[in-house]
Amino acid sequence: MISLLFFLGFSLFMQTPAPTDKQPLEKSACFAFVDRDYIFTIEIVKPGVPLLNFVSMTDMEGRIQAKDIRLGLDNRKVAPTLISVETGQFQQPMSVTSIAVHSRSSFGVRLDGDFGDTRQLYGASIRVGDDDFRLVPLSRFDFEALVLKVNHLNLGSPDFSDDWRVLKIEPIGERTTARRRDRESR
């Protein structure tokens, strides 16, 4: 009798589907967007202090305005008021309202604004020109793995396809035309 109960219990256990995918995160301290043109990451490095890093793999120039970066806090979306750029080891950071995105470049900045003591975000998006980039939340492990891959990109390469294949970089996030999104929200 006991062996029959064990067998029934074991067979029911074996029929339970194993989890195949991770549950999407609702919030995180790490967000990323990745496609063949741009990589954006936002990371809360200490309470209330988000860093934005980007990689441009295009031959076009662009600009990121502080007001076009949206961070989802507990109950509101907030845009940074300024972007702080480190200018040197012993100098104060320079605060600006926008930064240039040069072709085939990478850069990191601190976002300054009313973020309180936020440790995690509920969402993040960035508008560059006519494109809106929605970043997705990542676990710390997945974020660090992505950063390691991105650090190995060769920005001088005439074709990033080999880098993407060798490094196994996958697209993350959503890119939409900002003008279409603006019309849809009316």
GUTISE-706330 format. One line per 10 residues: number of its first residue (from 0); their letters; for each residue x, y, z of N, C-alpha, C, O. Coordinates in Angstrom, 2 decimals. Layout:
N
NUM = A = X:Y:Z:X:Y:Z:X:Y:Z:X:Y:Z ~ ...
end
This chain:
186
0 = MISLLFFLGF = 0.82:-1.20:0.00:0.00:0.00:0.00:0.87:1.27:0.00:0.61:2.21:-0.75 ~ 1.89:1.28:0.84:2.77:2.44:0.91:3.49:2.64:-0.42:3.64:3.77:-0.87 ~ 3.93:1.55:-1.04:4.61:1.69:-2.31:3.67:2.21:-3.40:4.11:2.94:-4.29 ~ 2.38:1.84:-3.32:1.41:2.36:-4.28:1.21:3.86:-4.10:1.15:4.59:-5.09 ~ 1.10:4.32:-2.85:0.96:5.76:-2.58:2.21:6.51:-3.03:2.12:7.60:-3.60 ~ 3.38:5.93:-2.78:4.62:6.56:-3.22:4.64:6.68:-4.74:4.99:7.72:-5.29 ~ 4.26:5.60:-5.42:4.24:5.60:-6.88:3.26:6.65:-7.42:3.59:7.37:-8.36 ~ 2.04:6.74:-6.83:1.05:7.73:-7.26:1.57:9.15:-7.02:1.45:10.02:-7.89 ~ 2.14:9.37:-5.84:2.68:10.69:-5.53:3.81:11.06:-6.46:3.89:12.20:-6.92 ~ 4.70:10.11:-6.75:5.82:10.36:-7.65:5.34:10.64:-9.07:5.86:11.54:-9.73
10 = SLFMQTPAPT = 4.33:9.88:-9.54:3.83:10.10:-10.90:3.13:11.45:-11.02:3.23:12.10:-12.06 ~ 2.42:11.89:-9.98:1.81:13.23:-10.00:2.88:14.31:-10.02:2.75:15.31:-10.72 ~ 3.95:14.10:-9.23:5.05:15.05:-9.20:5.70:15.17:-10.58:6.02:16.27:-11.02 ~ 5.87:14.05:-11.26:6.51:14.04:-12.57:5.63:14.71:-13.62:6.16:15.19:-14.63 ~ 4.30:14.77:-13.42:3.42:15.39:-14.38:3.33:16.90:-14.21:2.85:17.60:-15.10 ~ 3.79:17.41:-13.07:3.77:18.84:-12.84:4.78:19.49:-13.76:5.96:19.13:-13.74 ~ 4.34:20.44:-14.58:5.29:21.03:-15.53:6.39:21.79:-14.80:6.14:22.52:-13.85 ~ 7.60:21.58:-15.28:8.74:22.30:-14.70:8.71:23.74:-15.22:8.32:23.97:-16.36 ~ 9.11:24.70:-14.39:9.15:26.08:-14.87:10.15:26.20:-16.01:11.31:25.80:-15.87 ~ 9.71:26.74:-17.13:10.58:26.86:-18.29:11.11:28.28:-18.46:12.17:28.48:-19.05
20 = DKQPLEKSAC = 10.40:29.24:-17.96:10.83:30.62:-18.10:10.80:31.32:-16.76:10.01:30.98:-15.88 ~ 11.69:32.29:-16.63:11.67:33.12:-15.42:10.46:34.03:-15.46:10.04:34.46:-16.54 ~ 9.91:34.32:-14.32:8.83:35.29:-14.24:9.41:36.68:-14.51:10.49:37.00:-14.01 ~ 8.71:37.50:-15.30:9.22:38.85:-15.51:9.23:39.64:-14.20:8.35:39.50:-13.36 ~ 10.25:40.46:-14.07:10.37:41.27:-12.86:9.42:42.45:-12.92:9.22:43.04:-13.98 ~ 8.83:42.78:-11.79:7.96:43.96:-11.71:8.79:45.22:-11.49:8.47:46.29:-12.02 ~ 9.86:45.08:-10.71:10.75:46.21:-10.45:12.16:45.69:-10.27:12.38:44.50:-10.01 ~ 13.12:46.59:-10.42:14.52:46.21:-10.30:15.38:47.46:-10.15:14.92:48.57:-10.40 ~ 16.61:47.26:-9.74:17.58:48.35:-9.71:18.34:48.44:-11.03:19.13:49.36:-11.24 ~ 18.09:47.47:-11.93:18.83:47.38:-13.20:17.87:47.25:-14.38:17.00:46.39:-14.38
30 = FAFVDRDYIF = 18.03:48.11:-15.37:17.19:48.08:-16.57:18.09:48.15:-17.79:19.19:48.71:-17.75 ~ 17.61:47.56:-18.91:18.41:47.58:-20.13:17.54:47.57:-21.37:16.41:47.06:-21.37 ~ 18.09:48.15:-22.43:17.55:48.05:-23.78:18.72:47.67:-24.68:19.81:48.23:-24.55 ~ 18.50:46.71:-25.58:19.57:46.28:-26.50:18.96:46.04:-27.87:18.02:45.25:-28.00 ~ 19.49:46.71:-28.89:19.20:46.34:-30.27:20.46:46.57:-31.08:21.51:46.87:-30.51 ~ 20.39:46.42:-32.39:21.58:46.50:-33.24:22.14:47.92:-33.37:23.24:48.11:-33.87 ~ 21.37:48.93:-32.93:21.83:50.31:-33.01:22.31:50.87:-31.67:23.32:51.56:-31.60 ~ 21.57:50.55:-30.60:21.85:51.14:-29.29:21.76:50.11:-28.18:21.05:49.12:-28.26 ~ 22.52:50.40:-27.14:22.39:49.69:-25.88:22.28:50.77:-24.80:23.15:51.64:-24.71 ~ 21.23:50.71:-24.00:21.05:51.62:-22.88:20.92:50.80:-21.61:20.22:49.78:-21.60
40 = TIEIVKPGVP = 21.58:51.22:-20.55:21.36:50.61:-19.24:21.15:51.72:-18.22:21.76:52.79:-18.30 ~ 20.28:51.44:-17.28:20.08:52.33:-16.13:20.20:51.46:-14.90:19.57:50.41:-14.79 ~ 21.02:51.92:-13.96:21.26:51.16:-12.74:21.22:52.10:-11.54:21.84:53.16:-11.54 ~ 20.47:51.70:-10.52:20.48:52.45:-9.25:21.70:51.94:-8.47:21.71:50.79:-8.01 ~ 22.71:52.79:-8.33:23.96:52.35:-7.70:23.95:52.55:-6.19:24.66:51.85:-5.46 ~ 23.16:53.49:-5.72:22.89:53.67:-4.29:21.56:54.40:-4.21:21.12:54.97:-5.21 ~ 20.90:54.40:-3.07:19.55:54.97:-2.99:19.47:56.37:-3.61:20.19:57.29:-3.22 ~ 18.57:56.50:-4.59:18.33:57.78:-5.24:19.35:58.20:-6.27:19.29:59.32:-6.77 ~ 20.29:57.31:-6.63:21.35:57.67:-7.57:21.35:56.70:-8.77:21.95:55.63:-8.70 ~ 20.67:57.09:-9.86:20.69:56.25:-11.07:21.83:56.66:-12.01:22.13:57.84:-12.17
50 = LLNFVSMTDM = 22.44:55.66:-12.63:23.43:55.89:-13.67:22.86:55.43:-15.00:22.19:54.40:-15.07 ~ 23.14:56.19:-16.04:22.76:55.84:-17.40:24.03:55.57:-18.18:24.94:56.40:-18.19 ~ 24.09:54.42:-18.84:25.19:54.10:-19.75:24.59:53.82:-21.11:23.50:53.25:-21.21 ~ 25.29:54.22:-22.16:24.80:53.91:-23.49:25.95:53.55:-24.41:27.09:53.96:-24.21 ~ 25.61:52.76:-25.42:26.52:52.41:-26.49:25.77:52.71:-27.78:24.65:52.25:-27.97 ~ 26.40:53.46:-28.66:25.83:53.73:-29.98:26.65:52.95:-31.00:27.86:53.11:-31.10 ~ 25.97:52.11:-31.76:26.64:51.34:-32.81:26.24:51.85:-34.19:26.45:51.17:-35.19 ~ 25.67:53.05:-34.23:25.23:53.65:-35.49:26.29:54.62:-36.00:27.24:54.95:-35.29 ~ 26.11:55.06:-37.22:26.99:56.08:-37.79:26.34:57.46:-37.68:26.86:58.43:-38.24 ~ 25.23:57.55:-36.97:24.50:58.82:-36.83:24.79:59.45:-35.48:25.12:58.77:-34.51
60 = EGRIQAKDIR = 24.65:60.75:-35.44:24.78:61.50:-34.19:23.38:61.71:-33.61:22.41:61.79:-34.36 ~ 23.29:61.79:-32.31:22.00:62.02:-31.66:22.19:62.83:-30.39:23.29:63.29:-30.09 ~ 21.12:62.99:-29.66:21.16:63.77:-28.43:20.14:63.18:-27.46:19.03:62.83:-27.85 ~ 20.54:63.08:-26.18:19.63:62.65:-25.13:19.36:63.85:-24.24:20.29:64.41:-23.64 ~ 18.10:64.23:-24.15:17.67:65.32:-23.26:17.30:64.71:-21.90:16.69:63.64:-21.85 ~ 17.65:65.37:-20.82:17.28:64.88:-19.49:15.77:64.69:-19.38:15.30:63.72:-18.80 ~ 15.00:65.62:-19.95:13.54:65.56:-19.86:12.95:64.38:-20.62:11.79:64.03:-20.41 ~ 13.74:63.76:-21.52:13.26:62.63:-22.32:13.61:61.28:-21.72:13.42:60.24:-22.36 ~ 14.13:61.29:-20.50:14.40:60.05:-19.76:13.31:59.95:-18.70:13.12:60.88:-17.93 ~ 12.60:58.84:-18.65:11.51:58.64:-17.69:11.82:57.44:-16.81:12.07:56.34:-17.31
70 = LGLDNRKVAP = 11.79:57.66:-15.50:12.01:56.59:-14.54:10.73:56.39:-13.74:10.16:57.34:-13.20 ~ 10.28:55.16:-13.67:9.06:54.83:-12.93:9.38:54.58:-11.47:10.03:53.58:-11.13 ~ 8.93:55.48:-10.61:9.10:55.29:-9.17:7.84:54.61:-8.64:7.02:54.14:-9.43 ~ 7.67:54.54:-7.33:6.53:53.82:-6.75:5.19:54.22:-7.35:4.42:53.36:-7.77 ~ 4.92:55.51:-7.39:3.59:55.94:-7.83:3.62:57.05:-8.88:2.61:57.72:-9.11 ~ 4.77:57.25:-9.51:4.88:58.34:-10.49:6.05:58.08:-11.42:6.94:57.27:-11.14 ~ 6.03:58.81:-12.54:7.17:58.80:-13.46:7.90:60.11:-13.29:7.29:61.18:-13.21 ~ 9.22:60.03:-13.25:10.04:61.21:-13.01:11.12:61.30:-14.08:11.74:60.31:-14.44 ~ 11.32:62.51:-14.57:12.43:62.77:-15.50:13.54:63.44:-14.70:13.27:64.25:-13.82 ~ 14.78:63.10:-15.00:15.87:63.82:-14.34:15.84:65.29:-14.71:15.38:65.66:-15.80
80 = TLISVETGQF = 16.31:66.13:-13.82:16.40:67.55:-14.13:17.72:67.86:-14.84:17.79:68.76:-15.68 ~ 18.76:67.10:-14.48:20.08:67.31:-15.07:20.80:65.98:-15.28:20.45:64.97:-14.68 ~ 21.79:66.03:-16.13:22.67:64.89:-16.37:24.06:65.33:-15.91:24.57:66.36:-16.37 ~ 24.66:64.56:-15.01:25.99:64.92:-14.50:27.06:64.10:-15.18:27.01:62.87:-15.23 ~ 28.05:64.81:-15.72:29.15:64.20:-16.45:30.42:64.40:-15.65:30.76:65.52:-15.28 ~ 31.12:63.31:-15.37:32.41:63.41:-14.68:33.42:64.03:-15.64:33.57:63.57:-16.78 ~ 34.11:65.07:-15.20:35.04:65.77:-16.07:36.50:65.43:-15.79:37.36:65.71:-16.62 ~ 36.78:64.84:-14.66:38.16:64.49:-14.34:38.25:64.03:-12.91:37.27:64.11:-12.16 ~ 39.39:63.56:-12.53:39.56:62.96:-11.21:39.32:63.95:-10.07:38.72:63.57:-9.06 ~ 39.77:65.19:-10.18:39.69:66.11:-9.06:38.71:67.26:-9.28:38.59:68.14:-8.43
90 = QQPMSVTSIA = 38.01:67.25:-10.41:37.07:68.32:-10.70:35.65:67.90:-10.35:35.35:66.71:-10.27 ~ 34.80:68.88:-10.13:33.39:68.62:-9.88:32.73:68.14:-11.16:33.14:68.53:-12.26 ~ 31.69:67.30:-11.05:30.96:66.90:-12.25:30.30:68.12:-12.90:29.92:69.07:-12.22 ~ 30.18:68.06:-14.20:29.52:69.13:-14.95:28.07:68.68:-15.15:27.81:67.57:-15.62 ~ 27.12:69.55:-14.80:25.71:69.24:-14.96:25.17:69.91:-16.21:25.36:71.11:-16.42 ~ 24.48:69.11:-17.04:23.95:69.60:-18.31:22.52:69.10:-18.48:22.08:68.19:-17.78 ~ 21.79:69.72:-19.40:20.41:69.28:-19.66:20.32:68.25:-20.77:19.29:67.61:-20.96 ~ 21.43:68.07:-21.53:21.44:67.06:-22.59:22.87:66.64:-22.86:23.83:67.33:-22.51 ~ 22.99:65.47:-23.49:24.31:64.98:-23.88:24.26:64.49:-25.31:23.23:64.01:-25.79 ~ 25.39:64.62:-25.99:25.49:64.14:-27.37:25.72:62.64:-27.37:26.43:62.10:-26.52
100 = VHSRSSFGVR = 25.11:61.99:-28.33:25.35:60.57:-28.58:26.11:60.51:-29.90:25.52:60.63:-30.97 ~ 27.41:60.31:-29.80:28.26:60.27:-30.99:28.19:58.89:-31.63:27.90:57.90:-30.95 ~ 28.46:58.83:-32.92:28.45:57.54:-33.61:29.53:56.64:-33.03:30.62:57.09:-32.67 ~ 29.21:55.35:-32.94:30.14:54.33:-32.48:30.88:54.74:-31.21:32.11:54.78:-31.16 ~ 30.09:55.05:-30.19:30.67:55.52:-28.93:29.94:54.90:-27.75:28.87:54.31:-27.89 ~ 30.55:55.04:-26.59:29.89:54.62:-25.35:30.21:55.67:-24.30:31.24:56.34:-24.34 ~ 29.28:55.80:-23.34:29.45:56.84:-22.33:28.55:56.53:-21.14:27.53:55.86:-21.29 ~ 28.92:57.01:-19.97:28.12:56.85:-18.77:27.98:58.16:-18.03:28.92:58.96:-17.97 ~ 26.77:58.39:-17.46:26.49:59.63:-16.74:25.60:59.32:-15.53:24.98:58.27:-15.45 ~ 25.57:60.25:-14.60:24.66:60.17:-13.46:23.43:61.02:-13.76:23.55:62.10:-14.33
110 = LDGDFGDTRQ = 22.27:60.53:-13.38:21.03:61.27:-13.56:20.67:61.95:-12.26:20.58:61.30:-11.22 ~ 20.46:63.28:-12.30:20.11:64.04:-11.11:18.66:64.46:-11.18:18.20:64.96:-12.21 ~ 17.93:64.26:-10.09:16.53:64.65:-10.05:15.91:64.30:-8.72:16.61:63.95:-7.76 ~ 14.59:64.38:-8.66:13.83:64.12:-7.44:13.51:62.62:-7.34:12.38:62.21:-7.57 ~ 14.53:61.83:-6.99:14.36:60.38:-6.92:14.25:59.87:-5.49:14.08:58.67:-5.27 ~ 14.34:60.78:-4.51:14.25:60.37:-3.11:15.31:59.33:-2.78:16.46:59.45:-3.19 ~ 14.90:58.30:-2.03:15.84:57.23:-1.69:15.50:55.95:-2.46:15.65:54.84:-1.95 ~ 15.04:56.13:-3.69:14.64:55.01:-4.54:15.77:53.99:-4.68:16.91:54.33:-4.98 ~ 15.42:52.74:-4.44:16.38:51.64:-4.58:16.08:50.78:-5.80:16.95:50.08:-6.30 ~ 14.81:50.83:-6.27:14.40:50.07:-7.44:13.41:50.90:-8.25:12.71:51.76:-7.71
120 = LYGASIRVGD = 13.37:50.62:-9.54:12.46:51.31:-10.44:11.38:50.35:-10.92:11.57:49.14:-10.93 ~ 10.23:50.91:-11.30:9.14:50.12:-11.88:9.15:50.21:-13.40:8.38:49.50:-14.06 ~ 10.00:51.04:-13.96:10.09:51.17:-15.41:11.09:52.24:-15.78:11.48:53.06:-14.95 ~ 11.51:52.21:-17.05:12.45:53.22:-17.55:12.32:53.29:-19.06:12.20:52.27:-19.74 ~ 12.34:54.53:-19.57:12.31:54.72:-21.02:13.14:55.95:-21.37:13.36:56.84:-20.56 ~ 13.61:55.96:-22.63:14.45:57.05:-23.12:13.99:57.38:-24.53:13.77:56.49:-25.35 ~ 13.86:58.67:-24.80:13.56:59.12:-26.17:14.81:59.73:-26.76:15.46:60.59:-26.16 ~ 15.14:59.27:-27.96:16.26:59.84:-28.72:15.71:60.14:-30.10:15.38:59.22:-30.85 ~ 15.63:61.42:-30.44:15.05:61.81:-31.73:13.61:61.35:-31.83:12.79:61.67:-30.97 ~ 13.29:60.59:-32.88:11.93:60.10:-33.08:11.70:58.71:-32.50:10.64:58.13:-32.72
130 = DDFRLVPLSR = 12.67:58.18:-31.78:12.55:56.83:-31.24:12.40:56.86:-29.72:13.03:57.64:-29.02 ~ 11.54:55.96:-29.26:11.31:55.79:-27.83:11.79:54.38:-27.47:11.35:53.41:-28.08 ~ 12.66:54.28:-26.48:13.25:53.01:-26.07:12.72:52.66:-24.68:12.91:53.40:-23.72 ~ 12.05:51.50:-24.60:11.55:51.03:-23.30:12.53:49.98:-22.78:12.70:48.92:-23.38 ~ 13.15:50.29:-21.66:14.09:49.39:-21.04:13.33:48.38:-20.19:12.24:48.68:-19.70 ~ 13.87:47.20:-20.02:13.21:46.16:-19.23:14.03:45.87:-17.97:15.25:46.00:-17.97 ~ 13.34:45.47:-16.90:14.05:45.16:-15.66:14.83:43.86:-15.79:14.37:42.90:-16.41 ~ 16.02:43.84:-15.21:16.86:42.65:-15.20:17.28:42.32:-13.78:17.38:43.21:-12.93 ~ 17.51:41.05:-13.52:18.09:40.66:-12.24:19.53:41.16:-12.21:20.11:41.46:-13.26 ~ 20.10:41.26:-11.05:21.50:41.71:-10.92:22.42:40.79:-11.73:23.33:41.26:-12.41
140 = FDFEALVLKV = 22.19:39.48:-11.65:23.02:38.51:-12.37:22.93:38.74:-13.88:23.96:38.80:-14.55 ~ 21.71:38.86:-14.41:21.53:39.07:-15.86:22.12:40.41:-16.30:22.68:40.52:-17.39 ~ 21.99:41.42:-15.45:22.55:42.74:-15.76:24.07:42.66:-15.85:24.67:43.16:-16.81 ~ 24.70:42.04:-14.87:26.16:41.93:-14.86:26.65:41.11:-16.05:27.69:41.42:-16.63 ~ 25.92:40.05:-16.42:26.29:39.24:-17.59:26.22:40.08:-18.86:27.09:39.98:-19.72 ~ 25.16:40.92:-18.98:25.04:41.80:-20.14:26.19:42.80:-20.18:26.77:43.02:-21.24 ~ 26.51:43.40:-19.06:27.59:44.38:-19.00:28.92:43.77:-19.43:29.69:44.40:-20.16 ~ 29.18:42.55:-19.00:30.42:41.87:-19.42:30.46:41.69:-20.94:31.51:41.89:-21.55 ~ 29.34:41.32:-21.53:29.29:41.16:-22.99:29.49:42.50:-23.69:30.26:42.60:-24.64 ~ 28.79:43.52:-23.22:28.86:44.84:-23.86:30.28:45.40:-23.78:30.73:46.06:-24.71
150 = NHLNLGSPDF = 30.97:45.14:-22.69:32.35:45.62:-22.55:33.30:45.00:-23.57:34.39:45.52:-23.79 ~ 32.90:43.91:-24.19:33.74:43.25:-25.19:33.39:43.65:-26.62:34.02:43.16:-27.56 ~ 32.40:44.53:-26.81:32.08:45.00:-28.15:33.23:45.82:-28.71:33.85:46.60:-27.99 ~ 33.51:45.65:-29.97:34.55:46.42:-30.65:33.86:47.55:-31.41:33.33:47.32:-32.50 ~ 33.86:48.75:-30.86:33.17:49.88:-31.49:33.86:50.34:-32.78:33.29:51.14:-33.52 ~ 35.06:49.86:-33.05:35.74:50.19:-34.29:35.44:49.21:-35.41:35.91:49.38:-36.54 ~ 34.66:48.20:-35.12:34.35:47.17:-36.11:33.45:47.73:-37.22:32.53:48.49:-36.93 ~ 33.72:47.37:-38.47:32.83:47.84:-39.55:31.49:47.12:-39.53:30.52:47.62:-40.10 ~ 31.42:45.95:-38.88:30.19:45.17:-38.82:30.12:44.49:-37.46:31.00:43.71:-37.10 ~ 29.06:44.79:-36.70:28.93:44.25:-35.34:28.35:42.84:-35.31:28.23:42.25:-34.24
160 = SDDWRVLKIE = 27.99:42.29:-36.46:27.35:40.97:-36.51:28.20:39.90:-35.84:27.68:39.08:-35.09 ~ 29.51:39.91:-36.11:30.38:38.90:-35.51:30.43:39.06:-33.99:30.38:38.07:-33.26 ~ 30.54:40.30:-33.52:30.55:40.53:-32.07:29.27:39.99:-31.44:29.32:39.30:-30.42 ~ 28.13:40.30:-32.05:26.85:39.84:-31.51:26.78:38.32:-31.48:26.31:37.74:-30.50 ~ 27.26:37.68:-32.54:27.20:36.22:-32.62:28.14:35.59:-31.59:27.74:34.69:-30.85 ~ 29.38:36.06:-31.53:30.37:35.49:-30.62:29.98:35.75:-29.16:30.09:34.85:-28.32 ~ 29.54:36.95:-28.86:29.19:37.31:-27.49:27.78:36.85:-27.10:27.40:36.93:-25.93 ~ 27.01:36.37:-28.06:25.64:35.89:-27.83:24.77:36.99:-27.20:24.08:36.77:-26.21 ~ 24.82:38.16:-27.81:24.01:39.28:-27.35:22.63:39.16:-28.00:22.52:38.95:-29.21 ~ 21.60:39.29:-27.20:20.22:39.19:-27.68:19.52:40.53:-27.49:19.80:41.24:-26.53
170 = PIGERTTARR = 18.61:40.89:-28.40:17.82:42.12:-28.22:16.99:42.06:-26.93:16.48:41.00:-26.55 ~ 16.88:43.20:-26.28:16.11:43.33:-25.04:15.35:44.64:-25.10:15.91:45.65:-25.54 ~ 14.10:44.66:-24.69:13.33:45.89:-24.62:12.52:46.13:-25.88:12.40:45.26:-26.74 ~ 11.97:47.32:-25.96:11.08:47.66:-27.07:11.42:49.04:-27.61:11.66:49.98:-26.85 ~ 11.45:49.15:-28.93:11.73:50.42:-29.60:10.51:50.78:-30.43:10.06:49.98:-31.25 ~ 9.97:51.98:-30.22:8.84:52.45:-31.00:9.14:53.84:-31.53:10.03:54.54:-31.05 ~ 8.37:54.23:-32.53:8.49:55.59:-33.05:7.76:56.52:-32.09:6.58:56.33:-31.83 ~ 8.46:57.51:-31.58:7.90:58.40:-30.57:6.69:59.15:-31.10:5.72:59.36:-30.37 ~ 6.72:59.57:-32.35:5.58:60.32:-32.90:4.33:59.47:-32.92:3.24:59.97:-32.62 ~ 4.47:58.16:-33.28:3.31:57.28:-33.28:2.76:57.14:-31.87:1.54:57.18:-31.67
180 = RDRESR = 3.63:56.98:-30.90:3.21:56.85:-29.52:2.48:58.10:-29.06:1.48:58.00:-28.35 ~ 2.99:59.29:-29.46:2.33:60.54:-29.06:0.93:60.63:-29.63:0.01:61.07:-28.94 ~ 0.73:60.22:-30.88:-0.59:60.25:-31.50:-1.54:59.28:-30.82:-2.72:59.59:-30.62 ~ -1.03:58.09:-30.44:-1.86:57.07:-29.82:-2.32:57.50:-28.43:-3.38:57.08:-27.98 ~ -1.55:58.33:-27.74:-1.91:58.73:-26.38:-2.93:59.87:-26.36:-3.41:60.23:-25.29 ~ -3.26:60.43:-27.52:-4.23:61.53:-27.53:-5.63:61.03:-27.47:-6.57:61.82:-27.48
end
